[in-house]
Amino acid sequence: MPLQEFDALIDKMTLAFEYADNLGQYVDAAKILFQMNEELPADIQLNLEELENPDAAKSFIMQYSSEIKFAIVEYKQRMMNN
């Protein structure tokens, strides 16, 4: 996937994530984080825990959102260097 296409997809997902998170829809926000992670190549993907309890969604988001954002930046840098 070209960088521009990846960027557009991640931008849409980021907006959806922020919208769900701001509305307190933490389960939906966590699902979006899973989807964002799946768009990354296997060697950069995080090993995310399954979200078994919807009550734990907020802590799941707090734990993984910055890590996924960092992985996305890393992948974008890799794509720009190739």
N, C-alpha and C positions, 0 to 999 in steps of 0.2 A: 504494500500500500504506500503510495507516495506521501511525502511529508504533509503537503497541503490537505490531502484527504484525511489523513490521520488527525491533523490539527482541527479540522472542521468537526469531525466525529467527537473528539475529546471535548471540544468546546461545548457542543450540544449536551453531552453527558454531564459535564461540569455544571452547566446551568440547571439541568434536571436534578442533579444531586443537591445543589445549593437550595433549590426551591423546596425539595422534599425535606431537607434538613431544617430549613427555616420554619417550615410549617409543623415541625415535630413529627413528621412521618418517617421515623427512623428506620423502620423495616424496609420501606421503599428506597430510602437513601442507601442503606446497606446493600440492597440488590444492585443498585447502580454502581457502587464500588466494585462489586463482584464483576459486573460487565466491563467496567473500565480495565480491571486487571486482566480480563480475558483478551482484551485487544492488544496487550503487550506481548512481545515474543516470549517464548517459554523460559529463556535464560534470565529474563528480567522479572517475570511474574512473581508476585508474592505468594507464599504458601499460606493462604487465608484459612482460618478456622471456619467450620460450618456454623452458621447462626442457628442454633437449635432453639433458643428461647427468645421470642420477640422482645421481652423486657430487657434483654442484654444488647439490643440493637444500638442504643445510644453509646454505650461504652465501646462497642465494636467499631463504630464510626470514629470515635475519638482515638482509638488505638491505630486504625489503619488508614485514615484519610490522608494524613501527611505523608505516610510511607508510599502510598500509591501516587500521590502528586510528585514525589521525588523520583519514583521509577519512570513516570511519564516524561519528566524533564530529561532524565538520563537517556531514554530512548530517542527523544527528539534530537539531543546532541549527537547521538550515534548516527542518526539518519542524516544530519547536516554534514557530518564528517565523511560520509561515504559518497 
